[in-house]
Amino acid sequence: MQTEVNGQTIQLSEAGWLENLEEWSEDLAAKIAVNEQVPELSPEHWDIITMAREHFNEYGVVAEPRVFSKMMKKKFGADRSSQKYIYSLFPTGLIKCANKIAGLPRPKGCS
């Protein structure tokens, strides 16, 4: 599957995951978000996307939901750290939706 962003053709997997992580951009994130039923990325969406990317860049793996919730709680407080909050922004959750929009690799066991 392919998508075009700013005149550049970007390869995505059949499930919509970015094939070449180096091609990620905020414009591509916005385009992937629409495909994931997230029509617009708010500052709250970007907080999660940024944190997910930072964790991946530091540790080389995507954060598991429980670890990610703890990171969110430490930085943003309890109101913005629950799975319910994350699902309110990303309909299929952190692993399947937020990480895909963030241009991270598909975690093992994730469709």
C-alpha positions in Angstrom: 0.0 0.0 0.0 1.2 3.5 -0.8 0.3 7.0 0.2 1.5 10.4 -1.1 2.7 13.2 1.1 4.1 16.4 -0.1 4.8 14.9 -3.5 6.6 11.9 -2.1 5.3 8.4 -2.4 5.5 6.6 1.0 5.3 2.8 1.3 2.9 1.4 4.0 2.2 -2.2 4.9 -1.2 -3.7 4.0 -2.3 -2.8 7.5 -1.1 0.8 7.2 2.2 0.6 9.1 5.1 2.7 7.8 7.7 0.5 6.0 10.7 2.9 6.3 10.7 4.6 9.7 13.0 7.3 8.3 10.2 8.6 6.1 7.9 9.6 9.0 6.8 13.3 9.2 4.1 15.2 10.9 2.3 15.5 7.5 2.4 11.7 7.1 1.1 11.3 10.7 -1.9 13.5 9.8 -2.6 11.4 6.8 -2.3 8.1 8.6 -4.5 9.5 11.4 -7.4 10.0 9.0 -7.1 6.4 7.9 -7.3 5.4 11.6 -10.5 7.4 12.2 -8.7 10.3 13.8 -9.8 13.2 11.6 -7.6 15.8 13.3 -4.6 15.7 15.6 -5.0 17.9 18.7 -2.1 19.0 21.0 -3.2 16.1 23.3 -2.8 13.7 20.4 0.7 15.1 19.7 1.7 14.7 23.4 1.1 11.0 23.1 2.7 10.7 19.6 5.7 12.6 20.8 6.1 10.5 24.0 5.7 7.3 22.0 8.4 8.4 19.5 10.7 9.5 22.3 10.4 6.2 24.1 11.1 4.3 20.9 14.1 6.4 20.1 15.5 5.9 23.6 14.8 2.2 24.0 14.4 0.8 20.5 11.0 -0.7 21.3 7.5 0.6 21.4 6.2 1.1 25.0 3.8 -1.4 26.3 0.4 0.1 27.4 1.1 -0.2 31.1 4.5 1.3 30.9 3.2 4.1 28.7 0.4 4.9 31.1 3.0 5.3 33.9 5.0 7.6 31.7 1.9 9.7 30.9 1.0 9.9 34.6 4.4 11.1 35.6 4.4 13.8 32.9 0.7 14.8 32.6 -1.0 13.5 35.8 -3.6 10.9 36.4 -6.3 12.5 34.3 -4.3 12.0 31.1 -2.7 8.6 31.8 -5.5 6.1 31.7 -6.2 3.7 28.9 -9.7 5.2 28.8 -8.2 8.6 28.0 -5.8 7.2 25.4 -8.7 5.3 23.7 -10.8 8.5 23.7 -8.1 10.0 21.4 -7.0 6.9 19.5 -10.0 4.6 18.8 -8.0 1.4 18.6 -5.6 2.4 21.4 -2.0 3.1 21.9 -0.5 0.0 20.3 -2.6 -0.3 17.1 -3.5 3.4 16.5 -1.2 5.9 18.2 2.0 4.0 17.4 1.0 3.6 13.8 0.4 7.4 13.5 3.7 8.0 15.3 5.4 6.0 12.5 6.7 3.3 14.8 7.2 -0.4 13.9 4.3 -2.8 14.3 4.7 -4.5 17.7 4.8 -8.3 17.7 1.3 -9.8 17.9 -0.4 -6.7 16.6 -2.4 -6.9 13.4 
